[in-house]
Amino acid sequence: MAVNRRHQSVLRQAGIPALFAILTLAPAPAFLRAQGQNPSSVVNPFYGSVTAHPATDDVLKLSLDDAVRRGLDNNLGLREVEAGEKVYQGEQDQALQEFLPTIMLVGDAGVYQHNLAALGFNSSVIKDFAKLLPGGVVPPGLSFITRDTLVEGQLRFSQTLFSGPVIAGWRAAGAAKRSAYFAKMSARGEVVQQAASAYLHAIAAASEVDNAKALEAQDQTQLDHTHAAHQAGTVANLDELRARVQLQSQQQVRINAENTYEKDLILLKREIGIDPGQKIVLSDPAPYSDLATQTPEEVLAVAYKSRQDYQNLQNQAVGYKAIHSAYRSQRLPTLSFNGYYGVSQVGGVGSHGNFVAQGTLSLPIFREASLRGDTDAAQAQLSSVQAQLADLKSHIDQQVRTTLLDVDASRKLVEVAQSNVDLATRALSDETDRVSAGVDDNLPLVTAQATLASAQNNLVESLYQYNVSKLALARASGILEQQYRVYLGR
C-alpha cells in the first residue's frame, strides 16, 4: 500500500517532506518453502542470495546455526529489505532538515560594464546632475559607458519557525522509519525460517539416503545367502530371483534418494550464499524434542507484542495519521525567518556592509474545498489501514491456532511413526530368523523389508513435518530468530 500520486503532488506543494510518498513497506511474505519444486529468486528474492566466497576443494562442515547465520548475511531478499531501510533513514534525515536552519556562504567577484544611456542617463539628465557638481559643469571626457569591479560575500540564513505540515512530516518520518525496521525484522524471520526449513529438509533427505543404503546392504546380504543356499540345493531358483529383484529395486530407491539429497543441498546453498559447487557436509542430526504445551492465549499474548508485520502495520497507521494531521494543519499559519549579511566592495569606491532580516507569516484565507478534499482522502486511507490492522489481528489469531494444531498433530504422527518402525524392525528380525531356519521362503522376508523401509521413510517425514511446524509456530509468535533453537530442542 502506497500514498497515491495525487497525495504526493499535494504534499509537495504544501511544503511537506517527500517522505510521505513512500511511507510504507510491505512486510516480508510469510510462507513455507514448497519442497520438491525448483524455487527461483526471480519469483521470490528470499530463494536467492549473494555468493560470499568462491568454491574451494575443502569440504565445508555446515551446522544449522551456520546455515541460519549465512542466510542472514547473504540472503537476497533480506539484502533488498535492508537497502530499503537505509532509504528510509535518508528520508528521515531530509525531514529533519525542515526543522534545522539552512546557512549558506556565498561569494562572487566580477567585472561589470554599464551603458548609462540605456539606463536613462541621457545628456539632458547629465546636465541636470551637473548643476549639483562643483562649478555646475559636466566633467570633460564623461563617457556613457562605465565599468566597475564588484567583490561581495554573503552569509545567508533561513529557518522555518513554525509549520504544522512540517511537524506532521517529522512524525510521519519516524513512523516510516519504524515501519521499515519492523519490515526488516520480519524479513529476518523469513530468512531464518527458509534457511532452517531447507536445512531440515536436507537432513531428512540424508536420513532417507542412509535408510536406503542400510536396506540395500541387507538385501545384498540376503542375496548372498540365498545364492549360497541355491548353490547348495536347499532353496529354489525363484528365491534367488526374488532376492536379486529386491536388491535392484532397493538400488533404485537409493539412487533416487541420493539425487534428491544433492539437489536439496544445492537449494540450501543457493539460499544462504554458498557457491553451488562447494562441497558441504551437514554436521547436525535431525533434532527431536517435545515442545512444552502452550495455550492459544499464551501464544497470542506473545505474538501481538512480537510480530513484526503487526508492528509494521501499526506504524503505517501512525504515518497516515500524520498525513491526515498534515492536511488539517495547512489551515494554521506558517512562520519563517530569512536573512543575510554581506560585504560588497566596488572598485574605486570602497566596501560597505549590507544585511536583510525578514520574518514571514503566511496564513491561508480561503482554500476550504481543497483542504476538505485532502483531509477526507487522507482519512479514507487511514481507515483502510486501520481495517487491515483489525484483519491482521484476526489472521494472527487464526494462524496461531492453526499452527498449534499442526504441532500437536505432527507430534502424534512422530510417536506413531516411531512405534511403526519398532514393530517393523521386530517383524523383520523374526522373519529373518524364520528364513535362516528354513521355515519360510524369502517372499515374507522381502515384504517385511519393504514394510520397514516404508516405516522408516514415514518416520523421517514425520520428524521433518514436526520440526517445520514448530518453526511455523515460532514464526507465528514473532520470536523465530531469537528462539528457533529452543523450539527445535537444540
N, C-alpha and C positions, 0 to 999 in steps of 0.2 A: 504494500500500500504506500503510495507516494502522494505528495501535495501536487494538485493538478497545475497545468500551465497558467491558467487564469490567476490562481493564487500567487504563483511565483511572480508574475508581472506586477500585480497589485502591491505585493510586499516590497518589491524592489523600489517601486515608485514612492512608497511610503517611507523609504529610508531604512527598512527593516533588513537585517543581515540576510544574505542569500542562503544562510544555513537552513532557513525554513523550507527551502526547496527540496532538501534531502533529509528530512527529519528521521526517517525510519529505516531500519534494517530488518529484512525478513529473517526470522530465526532459522537456524540450520534444520533441514528436514530430519524428522525422527523416524527412521525405518530400519529394519533389519536387513542385512545383506541377503540376497537371494542366491543360495548356494546352488551349484550346478549350472549357473548361467555364466556368461562372459561379460561382466560389467565393464563399462567404459567411462573414462573420465570426461569424455565429450558430453555424455548424458548427465553424469553426476561427478563433480570435481573431487568428491571425497573418495572416489575409487582411484584417483591418481596421486602422484607425488613428485617431488623434485629429488632426483637421484643424488645422494650425498657424496658417494665415492664410487670410483670405477671398480669393476670386479677384479678380484685377485685369485691366486691359486690356493690360498688358505681356505680352510673350512671354518665358517663363522658359526659359533655356538650362540643360538638365539633363545633367550628366555622370554616368558610372557611380558615381564616388566620391560625388557629391552625392546620388544616389539611395540609396546604402548609408547615408550619414550621416543622411539624413532618416528612413530606416526605423528606424535605431537610436534616433532621438529620439522618433518618433511612433507606432511600431507598437503596436497594441492588445495583442497577445499578450505582447510584451516589457514593456509597462507593467504588466500584471497580475502577471507573474512578479516584477518589481521591487518591487511592493507587497507581495507575499508575503515577499520577503527582509526588508523592513522589519518585518513582523510577527515574524519570527524574531529580529531584533535586539532587539525589545521583550521577547520571551520570554526571551532570554538575560539581559537586564537584570533581569528578575524572578528568574531563577535566581541571579544574583549577590547579590541582596538576602538570600538564605538564608545567605550567609557573613558578611554585614555586620551590625553591631549596629543595633538599632532603638532610637532615642532619641526620646522624646516629652515635650513640656512641656504640662502640664495645669493649669489654674487655674479656680477657681469661687468663687462667693460666693452666699450665700443666707440667708434668714431662716427659722428653723425653730420650730415650736410643738409642745410635747410634753405629753401627758397622763400625769402621773406615776401616776395611779391605774391607767391601762391598762397601765403598765409594772410594776405590782406594788407601788407605793409607797402602800399604804392607810394608814389612820390608826394602826393598831397598829404598823406598821413605822416610821412617823414618830415615834411615841412611843419606840420603841427607839433611834432615832437621836438623839432629844432628850437621852437620857442622856449622850451624848457632847458635847453643846453646853454652853457656859458656863451654869451655873445649872440645867442639866437641864430647861429649859423650852423648849417649842416657840415659835419666834418668832411674835408675833401677825401675823395677816394672811397667813400662809403659804398659797399657792394651789397646788392640784394641777395647774394649767395654767401652764406656764412657756414662755418664749420666749427664743431666743438668736440671735445673728448670727454666722455662720461664714464666714471667708475663708481659703482654703487654696490652695497651689500645690505641684505635684509635678513632679519630673523623673524619668521612668521609663526604664529601660534593660533590654534583653533581647538575648541573643545565644546562638546555638547554637554550642557549642564543638567538639563532635564529633558527626557523624551520618553513617553510611555511606550512606544513601539520598540525603542532600544532596550529598555528594561525587560520587556517581554521577550525580546530576541535573546538576551543573555540567559533567561530561564529556559528558553527552548534549546539553546546551545548545550546547556548542562543536561537536559533530558535526552537530547540526541546522543551525546557522548556516553551517557549511562546505558542507553539502548544499544549502542554499538558494543559496549563492553559485555553486556549480557548476551548479545548475539555471538560474540567471540567465545564466551564460556560455553554456550550451547553447542557451538561448533566443536569445541574441545571434547565435550561429552560424546558427540557423534564420532569423532576420531577414535576415542577410547573404545567405544562400542564396536566400531568397524574393525579396528586392529585386533581387539580381544576375540571377537567372533571369528575372524579369519584364522587366528592362531589356534583357537579351539577346534575349528573345522579341520585344520591341517593335522592336529593331534588325533582327531577321530579317524581321519584317513590313514594316518600312520598306524593306528591300532588295527584297522581293518587289514592293512598290509601284513602286520605281524600275525594276526589270526590266520590269514590266508597261507602264509608261509608255514605256520605250525601245522595246519591241516594238510598242507602239501607234503610235509615231512612224514606225517602219519600215514598218508596214502602211499608214499614211496616205500615206507617200511612194510605196510600191508601187502603191497605188490611183490616185494622181495620174498616175503614169507609164503604168499600164495604161489609164486612161481616155483619156489623150492619144493612146496608140497605137491605141485602138479608134476614136477620132475620126478618126485618120489612115488607118484601114482596114487596119492592119498586124496586128492581133490580133482574135480573135473576141470577141463579146459575153460568151461564157461565161467568158473570162479575167477580164473586169472584174467579173462577178458573184462569181467566186471571191474576188477581192481585196477586194470590199466585205464579203462574209460574214466573211472572215478579220479584217478591221478591226473589225467589230461584235462578233465573238467576243472579240477582244482587249480591246475596251472593257468587256465584261462582266467579264473577268478583272481588269482594272484597278479597276473599281468595287468588286468583292468584296475585293480586296487593300486598298484604301483603307479600307473599312468595318472589316475585321479589324484594321488598324493603329490606327484610332481607338479601337476597343474595348480593344485591348491597352494603349493609353496610359491609358485610364480605370482599368483594373485596376492598372496601375503606380502611378498617383496615389493610388488607394484604399489601397494597402499602405504608402505612405511618408508619408502625411499631407498631400498636396497636394489642394486643392479640386478636385473632378472637373471644374468649369467653367473651371479655369485653363488657358490655352494654354501648351503646353510644346514645346520642340524638343530632341531628343536630340543632344547635341554630340559623342558618341564614336562612332566607326565600330565595326563588328564586329571584335573583337580576334582575332588568329590568331597563334599561335606554337607550335612543338613543345615538349612538356613533356619534361624530362630523364627518361630511363628510370630507374625505381625498381623494386627487387625487393620482393616482399611482406614479406620480413623487415625491410627498411629502413622501410617504411611502418608496419608493426605496432609496431616499436620506438617510433616517434613517437606512434602512436595510443594505446598503453597509458599513456603519460605525459601526453598532452594531451587525451584525450577527456573532456569534462566530464560526460557521463552515466555513464561508468565511475567517475570520481572521486566523483560524486554517490552512486552505489550503494555504493561503498566506505565513505563516511561514514555511510550508513544502517546498514551493518553495525556500524560503531563505535557508533552510537546504540543499537542493540539489544543490543550487548554491555554498554553502560552500564545498560540496563534490567535485563538479567539480573543484573548486579552489584548493582543497587539492591535487587532482591528478596532476593538472598543476604545482603546486608548488613543486612537487617532483623533478623537474629539478633544483631547487635552491639549493645552498649549505646549509648545516646544521652546526651550530657552537655550541659546547658544552664545558663545563668545568667540570673536575673531579679532586679530590684531597683528601688527608688525612694528618693528623698529628697524630703521635703516639709516645708513650714512651714504650720502651722494657727494661726489667730487666732480665738478665741471672744470675742464682745463682752462686755466687763466682766471678763474673766478674764486676757487676755494671749495671747501667742503662744508656741509651742514647736515644736521640730523633731521630725520622726519619719522613720524610714527602715526599709527592708527589704532584706536581702541574702540571696538564696536560690539555692542551687545544686541542680540536679535531675539525678539519674542514674536512667535507666529502662532496664530490661533485660527482654526478653521471656522468660518462663519456659517456656511451652509453647503454641506455635501451629504445630506441626510439619506437620500436614496441609495447612493453608492455605499455609504458606511453601513447601512442596514443590510444591504445585499451581501456585503463581505462578511458581516457578523453572522448572518443566517447560514451562509455557506460553510463557514468555519464551525458553527455549532452542529451542522449536519455531519461533518467529518468526525467531530468529537463524539457524537452519538454513535456513529458507526464503529469507532474504535472501542467504545465502552460496551457495545453489543458483542464485539469479538472477544473482549475480555471476559464477559459473562459466559460466552460459549466455550472459551478455552478452559475456564474453571470447571465446567461440566465435563469437558473432554478429559481433563486430568483425572477427575473422579472416575470416569469410565475406564481410562487407561490403567489406573492403579488397581481397580477391582479385577480387571481382565488379567493383568499380569500376575496378580496374586493367585487367581485360579490356575493360570498356566504353571506357576511354580509348584503349586500343590499337586496338580495332575502329573507333571513330569517327574516329580519326586516319587510318586507312587509307581509310575512306569519303570523307574530305575529299580525299585525294590522288586517288582515282578520280573523284570528282565534278569536281574541278578539271580533270583530263585530259579528261573528257567535255565540259566547257564549251569548252575549247580546240579540240577536234575539231569540235564542233557549230558553233563560230564560223567555223572554216575552211571547213566544208561550206557554210554559209550564204553566205559570201563568194564561193565558187566558183559556187554556183548562181545568185547574183545576177548574176555576170558572164555566165553562160550565157543567162540570161533577157534581159539587156540586149543580148546579141549576137544574140538571136533564135534561138538553138539549141534552147531548151526553152520550153514554155509556163510559166505561173506555178504550176501544181499542185505540181511538185517544190520550188518556192520556198516555198510555204505549208508543205509538210511539213518543210523544213529549219528554218523559223522555229519551228514547233511543237517540233521536237527541241531547238533551242537554249533555248526557254522552259522546257522540262522539265528540261534540264541545269542551267540557272541556278537554278531552284527547288530542285533536289536539292542543289546546292552550298550554297545558303543554309541549308537544313535540316541538312545535314551539319555546317556550321560551328557552327550553334546547338547541335546534339547534342554536338559535340566540346567546346565551352565548358562546357556543362552537366555533362558527365561529368567534366571537370577540377574543376569546383566540387564535385561529389559526392565526388571523391577527397580534396580538401582538407577537406571536412566529415568524411569517414570518418577522416581523420588527426587531427581535432580542432584544426586550425590555420587554419580558413577565414577567420575575422575578421582574423587577422594577415597572411595570405599570399594572399588571393584575387587581388591584383594580380599576384603572381608567377605563379600558376597560369594566369591569363588572358593572361600575356605583356604586361602593361601597364608 
